[in-house]
Each structure stands twice: as C-alpha cells, then as structure tokens.
Amino acid sequence: MSALADLPPLRAVIARHGLAARKALGQNFILDLNLTRRIARTAGDLSGADVFEVGPGPGGLTRGLLMEGARHVLAVEKDPRCLHALEEIAAAAPGRLTVLQGDALEIDPRDHLTPPIRIVANLPYNVGTELLVRWLTPPVWPPAWESLTLMFQREVADRIVAEPGSKAYGRLAVLAQWRCDARIAFTLPPAAFTPPPKVASAVVHLEALPAPRFPAPAEALQRLTAAAFNQRRKMLRAALKGLAPDIEDRLAEAGIAPTARAETVPLEKFCALARALAR
C-alpha cells in the first residue's frame, strides 16, 4: 500500500505525461482518490477477485482498486499516451496490475483473468452503452463476471434502473433487470471530473443473477426489445409487425394488449412475448 500511496498526485502525472483529456475518446478523468476508492468499495470485497477496468486514463480508479485490495487488475487503455503513467502504478503494485493497450470491445477478459471477475470502470462516454449491452448479452449465462460497477451519464444510469411506465424505461432496463439486480449507488456532479462534462454522472452496480428472472430465449428478447423501443410511440401491433405476421395473436398469448406501447410493458410480459415469438 505504501508504494501506491507514495505515487505523485494525479494532476502532476497528467502534467508530466501530457495527458489532457480528449473528447474524441470520451475521456473525463476523476482525480480525487477518495472518490475512486469509493467507486472501488461499491464493487464489494475485491481481495478475492480479479478486476477488469476499461479506460483507466491516468489511473485514478486503477489506484483505488489496488488500494482497496483487488487481487489483480487488468486495465485496458486505448490511448497510448496513458501507458507510461499506468506502468508507474504497475511498478508500485508488483504482479497485481496488467496493462493492455487496445480496444475493450475487442478484448475478452477471460483470456487474462482468473474468476471470480468483477468489472469496474469509469467508462468512456462514447462506448459505455455498447459495452454494457455486450456484457449483458453473452451467449451463455451466468456470465464470466460476477458484478459490474460502472460510471455512466446520469441519464443512462436512470435508463438502466427504470420502471415500466416511466420515460426512462426502455431496452437497457429490460436487458439489465432480466439478468441482474441493478441499483444506482451514488451520483457525481460535473465538477468531480476533469474536464467537467455537461451533465451529472452516476455509479451503477449490477449483480449477475444465477439465472434470468423469467425464462426467455435471449436472442428473441434482444430482437423484440430493439424493435419495440425503436418505435416506442407506436402501438406494439404496429411496432412489432415485422417480427411476425400474426403479431396480434402472439401479443394476446403473452397477455399484452395490441394497443399497448413498449414503455408500459413489464419485464415478465416481454419475456412471455419473446417465448411466444420464438415458438
């Protein structure tokens, strides 16, 4: 711990390595180590887990994860400018940090980490939602990871935990709540970041369930929710007519009124409709 605590302040690291955040990479850094350690603690006891971190930047959250006892951290960074700063952290925590330069969309953490695996990240805004959907829709469930502790724009966080009938309720809510317990752990104002984004952010914690809440073919549910919420203002009989010629019969079988709109349909009935469509 002492070697990690002796590392220079993050502002000094950024200045020395020329790590001004780049908008094109969706970078917004958290420099307050009290905050990064709080994010790490939200992920639970890390002493017996390996952690996959996406977009570590200068390593604020990376330090927090290691200080909070993570067994091993795999940090994947696309920006080559950040590698030297991350290597300095690796030297202060021998054998506990692996740094890879690359695109997180193309890297499977199972190739580098030993279960149990937890994913913890201040996700780059430009790929955060895509990564979340990928993690929620693996071909086999339970997934390789036990939990996700992720920073999002507050608007995206609200969509993950939204209830039916709310404006935020949509595909993310269905996919997340089908297979996970999801909650917003805490929010952060723009001033917590460098540079400050235009909106507030929130840390969302998702615990993988051993099995989905309701039975449904995964591919059918993904296709169904994409079609339903892509035209959320339309009645479902119109929004889903491309999925089956007898869509009204399938809706009736699932107990959903053909005139209903996607934002009013609870998770259980989406799963029932996915089963009807798969048949």
N, C-alpha and C positions, 0 to 999 in steps of 0.2 A: 504493500500500500504506500509506503513512504516514497518509493521511486515515482509512483504515479502522482503523489501529492507534490513532489518537487518539480514536476514539469512546469514550464513557463505558462503564464496566463494565455488564454486563447486569443485575446486581442494581439498580444505580442507575436504569437505563432502566425496569425493571419498577416500581420505586417511584414514579418521576416520572409515569409514564403510567397507574398503577393497573392493572397487568396481572396480577393474581393469577390463577393457572391455574384454569380452570373444568372441573369434572368432566364436565358435560353435553357439552362439546366435545371430550372425550378428551385434554385438554391436560396434558402433562408436559414441562417445559422443561429443556433442557441448558444450563447457564450457563458451563461450563468450555470456553473457546475452544480449549484443547489437544485436547479430545475432539471438538469439532465439526470441527476441522481434520483430525483423524484419520479421521473419517467421510468427509469430502470426499476425502481421499487414497485411501481404499478404492475410490472410483469411478474411479481411474486419472487419466491426464493430461487435465485439463479445459481446457487452453489452447486447444484447437481444437474445443470442444464447447459447445453451449448446454445449460443445465440447467433442468429442471422441478422445482420444490420445492413440496411440499404441506404446508400447516400450519406456516409458519415461526415463528409466535408473535412473540416479541420480536426474533427474527432471529439467534440464536446460530449455527445452521447456515448461514444466509444469509451471515453474515460469513465463516465458514470456507470456504465455496465460493468467494467472491470473493477471499479471501486466497490460496487455493490456485490461483488463476489462471483460474477459469471465464470463458469468453468472454462469456457473457451468462446471467443467471439470471431465470427467470420464477417469482415467488413468489406462490402463490395462498392467500389467507388469508380464512377465513370470519368471523373475529372482528374487527369494526370497531375495537375498542379498540387493536389492534396496528398499525394502518395508519400512525400518526404515527411510531412507532419504526422501522418499515420504510422510511419516506420519508427518515428521517435517514441510514440506510445507503445509500439510493439517491443521496443528495446527496454522500456520501463516495466513491462509485464512479460517476462520471458516465457515463451511457449503457450501463451494464453490468447494471442491475437494473430489472426491470419488476415492479410490484406490482399485483395484481388482487384486489379483494375479491369473493369468490364461493365457490361450492361446487365443489371439484375434480372431483366426479362429473359436473359439467355443462360442464366446460371441456376443449377439445381443444388440447393444447399446440402442435399443428402449425399452429394459426392464429396463433401468436405467436412461434414459434422457428424457427431455421434448422438443418437437420440438419448434422452428427450431433447427436442429442439424447440426453442421459442424464437419468434420473430419480433424484433423490437426496432423501430425506425422512425425517424423524423423524415417521412417520405418526401421526395421531390414532388412538388405540386403537379408537375406535368405528367407523371406516370403513376401517381398514387392510386387512383381508382382502378386502373388497369391491373396493377399488381394485386390489389385486394381481390378482384374478381377471379384472377388466376388462382390465388391461394384458397379461395372458397369453392373452386370447382375442379379439384383434381379428379383423375379417373377413378381413384379408389378412396374410400372413406372408412375409418378415420385417416386424416392426412398425416404427413411426415411431421408436422408441427403440432405442439400442444396448445399454444396460445399465440395471439397476435396483439401487440401493444404498439399502436400506430398513431402518428400525428397527422391530422388532416385539417383542411379548412373547416371551420365550424359548420358551414352549410353541408359539407359532405358527411361530417360526423352525425349531424341530425338525420340525414337520409339513412344511415346505417341502422339507427335505433328507432326509426319512426314507426308509429302505429297506423293501422288501417283507418282511413278517413281523414288523415292529415295531408297537407300539401306536400310534405317531405316524403311521404310513403311512396316507395317505388321498387324497382328491381333490386337495388342494393339491400333494402330492408328484407325482402323476401329471401334472397340468397344467403344473407348473413344470419338471419334468425332461424332459417330452416336447419342449419347445421351447427349453430353456435349460440352461446349466451353472450350477448353484446351489451356493453354499457359505456357511457361517456364517463371517464374517470375524473377529468378536470379540464378547464379551459385556460387558454393563454391569450393575453392581449397582443396586438401587433408589436408593442414596444418590447416584448420578450425576445424578438428576433432581430438579426442584423443581416440585410436591411429589413426594416419593418414592412410586412405585407400590408395590403389594404384592408384585410379582414381579420377577424379573430380566428384562432385555431383551437383545436381540442384533441386531447388524447383519448382514443377509443381502445378499450380492451375487449378482446373476443376470446372466449374459451371454447375450444372444439368439443362438441358433444360426441360421445362414443358412437351414436347413430343419429341420423336425422330425426327431427321431431315427428314428422309424418312420412309414411312411405311415398315415394315418387321416383320415377326414372329421372336421373339428373339431367340428361340431355333434353328430355321433353320439357322439364321445368324451366331450363335456361331458355329454350326456344320460345316457350309460352310467355314468360315474363318479358322477354325482349319485345315480342310482338304487342303484348298488352299495353306496356308502358311507353312504347314508342309513339303510340297514338292515344294517350291517356284520356283525352277529352271525348273520344268516341265511345259509344256503347260497345260492349265486348263482342256482340254478334257481328259488328262491322270491323272492329279492330282485329279480330281473330279469324275472319272468313278465309284467309289464305292458308290456315293451318288444317282445315278440314271442311269438306263441302257440307257436312251435316253438323256444323258447329253448334247450332241451337240445341240439337239433341244431346251433344256432349256437355254443354253447359247445364242443361237440365239434369243430366245424370250426376253431375258434380254438385247439384243444389245451388246453382248460380243463375240468377235471372238474366236472360239475354240482353236486357236493357241496362244492366249494371255497368259501371265503369271500373276500371282496374283499381283505382285508388281506394275503393270501398271493399274489395275482396280480401278476406283474411288469408293468412298463410295456409291454414288447413284446407280451405277450398281451392286454392291454387294447386295444392298437391293432389287433391282429388281430381281436378280437371287435367292435370298432367298425366295421371293414370288413365283417365278416360281417353285422352288423345293418343297415348301410347298403344292402347288396345285397338 
